[in-house]
Amino acid sequence: MKRYLPLIIGVAAIATLGSGAMLYRAKLPRPLTISEDKSVSREGDAESMHIRGNPEASVTLEEFGDFECPSCANLATFLDQLIKEYHPRVRLIFRNFPLPIAPARARGRPSCRSGRSARPLLGNA
């Protein structure tokens, strides 16, 4: 048994190092690759999106926002300042991404204008 002990320790050490290396490589972040057909072209797609700033800028910010979202409105004021400060080097692409809560909020406003129609919505409050 004592004769095989260095061999067993060596195999265990190699197995531990090998599995550690494989786990390390598995946890590395993968680089994001965008195929050529999915990328934003400067000529054709520019008319269909809301683009602000220099179209030839090296930095592109892409925002997915809702026009009725208060947090998106706060971000818009910050992005306005950012575009003004770094104008020749940055462009902003806005894409409309409506949140699911916005239509329910819009439907609830007219019905709450009168007390009788708001009572079913509010319960016995």
C-alpha positions in Angstrom: 0.0 0.0 0.0 2.8 2.4 0.9 4.4 1.7 -2.5 1.3 3.0 -4.4 0.7 6.0 -2.2 2.8 8.5 -4.3 1.0 7.2 -7.4 -2.5 7.7 -5.9 -1.6 11.2 -4.7 -0.2 12.1 -8.1 -3.3 10.9 -9.9 -5.5 12.8 -7.5 -3.5 16.0 -7.9 -3.6 15.8 -11.7 -7.4 15.1 -11.6 -7.9 18.1 -9.3 -5.8 20.4 -11.4 -7.5 19.2 -14.6 -11.0 19.6 -13.3 -10.1 23.1 -11.8 -8.8 24.2 -15.2 -12.0 22.9 -17.0 -14.2 24.7 -14.4 -12.2 27.9 -14.8 -12.6 27.8 -18.6 -16.3 27.1 -18.3 -16.9 30.1 -16.1 -15.1 32.6 -18.4 -17.5 35.1 -20.0 -18.1 34.4 -23.7 -17.5 37.3 -26.1 -20.7 38.6 -27.7 -20.6 38.1 -31.4 -23.2 39.7 -33.7 -23.5 38.3 -37.2 -23.3 40.7 -40.1 -27.0 40.3 -41.0 -28.1 41.3 -37.5 -25.9 44.4 -37.1 -27.2 47.9 -37.5 -26.2 49.3 -40.9 -25.7 53.1 -41.2 -27.6 53.4 -44.4 -30.8 51.3 -44.4 -31.9 51.0 -40.8 -31.2 54.5 -39.8 -34.6 55.8 -41.0 -36.6 53.3 -39.0 -35.0 53.9 -35.6 -34.8 56.9 -33.4 -31.1 57.9 -33.5 -29.6 60.9 -31.9 -26.0 62.1 -32.0 -23.3 61.5 -34.5 -24.1 58.6 -36.8 -20.4 57.9 -37.3 -19.7 57.8 -33.5 -17.4 55.2 -32.0 -19.7 54.7 -29.0 -23.3 53.6 -29.4 -25.9 53.5 -26.6 -29.1 51.5 -27.3 -32.1 52.2 -25.0 -35.2 50.0 -24.9 -37.8 52.2 -23.2 -41.4 53.0 -22.6 -42.8 56.4 -23.3 -45.1 56.2 -20.2 -42.5 54.8 -17.8 -41.3 57.4 -15.1 -37.9 55.7 -14.8 -37.4 55.8 -18.5 -38.2 59.6 -18.4 -35.5 60.1 -15.7 -33.0 58.2 -17.8 -33.9 60.3 -20.8 -32.8 63.5 -19.1 -29.5 61.9 -18.1 -29.0 60.7 -21.7 -29.7 64.2 -23.0 -26.9 65.6 -20.9 -24.6 62.7 -22.0 -25.3 63.4 -25.7 -24.7 67.1 -25.3 -21.4 66.5 -23.4 -20.0 63.8 -25.6 -21.7 64.7 -28.9 -19.1 64.0 -31.5 -18.1 60.6 -29.9 -21.5 59.0 -28.9 -24.8 58.2 -30.5 -28.1 57.0 -28.9 -30.5 54.6 -30.5 -34.0 54.5 -28.9 -36.3 51.5 -29.4 -39.8 51.6 -28.1 -40.4 48.7 -25.7 -43.8 49.1 -24.0 -44.1 47.7 -20.5 -47.1 45.5 -19.8 -48.3 47.7 -16.9 -48.7 50.8 -19.0 -52.0 49.7 -20.9 -53.7 48.7 -17.6 -52.7 52.0 -16.1 -54.0 53.9 -19.1 -57.3 52.0 -19.0 -57.7 52.7 -15.2 -57.5 56.5 -15.4 -60.7 57.3 -17.2 -62.7 54.9 -15.1 -61.5 56.5 -11.9 -62.8 60.0 -12.8 -66.2 59.4 -11.3 -66.7 58.0 -7.8 -69.3 55.4 -8.8 -67.1 53.8 -11.4 -64.0 53.8 -9.2 -65.8 52.0 -6.3 -65.6 48.6 -8.1 -62.0 49.1 -8.8 -61.1 50.1 -5.2 -63.4 47.7 -3.4 -64.9 48.7 -0.1 -62.4 51.4 0.7 
